[in-house]
Amino acid sequence: MPVPMRRVRAAALAALLPLAACVEERIVYLDVTPPEVAIVQPLPDAEVAGLVTIMAQAEDAEGVVSVAFYVDGELLGVDEEAPWEQPWNSGFWSEGETHWLQAAAEDPRGNLGVSDSLSVTLAAGASLVPEPLVPADGSDLAGYEAVLTWASLAEAAEYEVQAAPSAEFATLFFEAATADTTATLQALLAGRYYWRVRAQDGEEHWTAWSPVRNVRQPQDWCRVYGGAGDDRLCFASTAGGGDGYVLAGTTSSAGAGGDDFWFVLTDLDRVEQKSATFGGAGDEVARAASMQPAGNVLIAGSTDSEGAGGTDLWLQLVDTAGDPVWSRAYGGPGDDTALDVRFCEGGWIACGSRATPAGDTDAWLLRLDAAGDTLWTRTWGGAGDDAAHGVRGFANTGWFVAGSTASFGAGGPDLWVIGTGADGDSLWTHRAGGAYWDEALAVSLSATDSGCLAAGYNWSASAGGPDLWLVKLGPGGDAVWDRLYGGPGAERANAVVQGATGLILAAGETDAAGSYDAWLLHAAASGDSLWARRWGGAGDDRIHAMASAGYDGNLLAGSTRSFGAGGRDGWLLLVDWDGELQP
């Protein structure tokens, strides 16, 4: 007999009643009430200083598991047991400012209760500051470096130190961040230097600046040349008469327009006595120079003021008085430039790059007589960009041409050295490098055999940025050794020389301290590093050329943005044979 539908419904309803009761019980007893929490210390609108203990009261029927404390909405810390409190080192916040404190309490079910915000003000003079210790305020420096030292602060994660030529710090001369309590300021020019330091707690909360201290540099430890424009040196040598120095480079501070070739004569104290510029309405950019035994200097680079089109390789011969003797342009409709030049028997040898009809560049070698007339030229290259950055050798035996190739390399440009006969015909080539940028920027004759030493940078095998790279090649172009020098930043050699004893000097740049600084590396004949020296300021400072100054040591010529009249200036350093800077 069929069961009536009303009985089925009644039975189903009876079966659901216990479940409904269970659901009703869970709803009734589910805890969604957040804890009550309030900050009880410090009091509202209080003035605080130094190490402040923030205290809170928190209550909940099921207990409180943690209280988080906030300053200006930023999490300061979490306390997981009563009494609920959190230390706040207010000295890392700016004095005189109002800050908002708040607490948030959590119960075992995850309910979160948030307190009302209360404001406090940091008392004037309450901000922590590192105390400058050494050197004594207003003291004179005995050398070119000042080791700045200050007292450490508890909980300081990092210090920032600044130096400037005025107490307003409108223009910085030096800036560094360090976890130590010392920093080395290189005060290379005579004058007074002002410095200050501050600290931060690792959360970018900075203290106020320390009181300003100053030191005086009584003498110049470097020389700068130029004006308000862009000036840089690419050559330095003892003058033919031994009564001073000859410098060459590029300037936009003077001349006919744009960049011009630049010639400077100095006395033995390296103080400028005369300067001259050469060029036209366009740009003339000097890359290298070389001196005849009689004292005339040939400056090499590029011009777009004259020639066949684009930029042409340009040479300007200057006599010992700084007057022009002759100039020549070489090239075609593309962009051609000289990157190095050397005096040799019967004239000159120059190298650089020459544009091809396909739009790339080839390495270019030119043999010229004393008047600049072409005796022969050679080019090497392929479908990529190839260039010759340095040349050394002898007119009766042959040449070592060092540069880079993107036509025959393993990826980016690779180091490329070509050995030629006296007529410029290639005898052998050597390529080295990897997937990234690797170039030879300079070359020296070897003192240990009839080979050469190429210098530049290697990015493919370095630990970080490019490293300074030395590659020793034998007479036939076989690699004898190669070495990388540097750290996680960028280093490179722009000049290299190997002395008669086999010892090596390589000069260039490093950004180990942030901006680029001049870098001088001294290595044994085996390539093992003996020492390295670094000089510079807050701007980019580089060495582009190096020359012997006899018993006095070596001249380092380049450019600086840390010292001088503005922009970039020509920069000259004199270092002894131990690498110590000389005034």
Secondary structure, DSSP 8 states (H G I E B T S, - for coil): ----HHHHHHHHHHHHHHHHHHHHHHHHH------EEEEEES-TTEEE-SEEEEEEEEE-TT---EEEEEETTEEEEEE-SSSEEEEEEGGGS-TT-EEEEEEEEE-TT--EEE---EEEEE-TT-S----EEES-TTEE-SSSEEEEEE---TT--EEEEEEESSTT-SS-SEEEEESSSEEEEE--SSEEEEEEEEEE-SSS-B------EEEEE-S-SSEEE--SSBEEEEEEEE-TTSSSEEEEEEESSSSSSSSEEEEEEE-TT--EEEEEEE--SS-EEEEEEEE-TTS-EEEEEEESSSSSSS-EEEEEEE-TTS-EEEEEEE--SS--EEEEEEEETTEEEEEEEEE-TTS-EEEEEEEEETTS-EEEEEEE--SS-EEEEEEEEETTTEEEEEEEESSSSSSS-EEEEEEE-TT--EEEEEEE--SS-EEEEEEEE-SSSS-EEEEEEESSS-SSS-EEEEEEE-TTS-EEEEEEE--SS-EEEEEEEE-TTS-EEEEEEE-TTSS-EEEEEEE-TTS-EEEEEEE--SS-EEEEEEEE-GGG-EEEEEEESSSSSSSBEEEEEEE-TTS-B--
